[in-house]
Amino acid sequence: MVVEDDAHVRELVSIILKRDGYEVVESINGKDALIKLNGENIDMLITDLNMPEMGGLELVRKLRNRTGSELTPVIMITSENHESIRIKVEKAGINKWILKPCIRKDLKKAIRKLMSVN
């Protein structure tokens, strides 16, 4: 699942995933993502940090509290790069943090690494 309020970034991440054979569900924010999940589990979550209605940290916290989703790999894509955000990201259980603008190679490497673990 790709959760990103910026349509351009969401589309780029989805294209990368689809080209590697992944099925992608897109959402515009955390609230929309939870509705689309409707109790279903996903193989991976790639989410932005700051989004309207529900941001990435709150989405990840809610995902981690769902039975069967405690270990779902999560990649956070954000333009924020300061220590207070890093601490929050780590506490939320996010597996990988990639700074925007992300390089396709970095995203693909993170996805392969996290998906090979699961």
C-alpha positions, 0 to 999 in steps of 0.5 A: 500500500502506498499512502501519499497525499502528493499525487505525483509522488504517489504515482511515482512510487506506485509505478516503481512497485508495479514495474517490479510486479507488486500489486499496489493499493493507493491512498491519499492519507492515513484515514483513507488507507484504514478505510481501504484496508477494512481489516485486511492485512498488507505485505508492506506499507509505504507512507508519507509522514505529513498528510491531511486528516491522518498522517503517517505516524498515526497510521503506522501506530494504528497498523501496529495495533492490529492483529496480524499487522504488528510486523508489516514492513513500513517505509516512511518517505518524508522531507523532514530530517531532524532528530525529533522526527527520527525519534518518533519514527523509530518509536512508531516501529517504522523499518526504513526512512527515506528522504524526499526527493527519494531516489528510485534506487534507494526505494527499490533497495529498501523494498527488496531488503524488507520484503526478503525478510518477510 
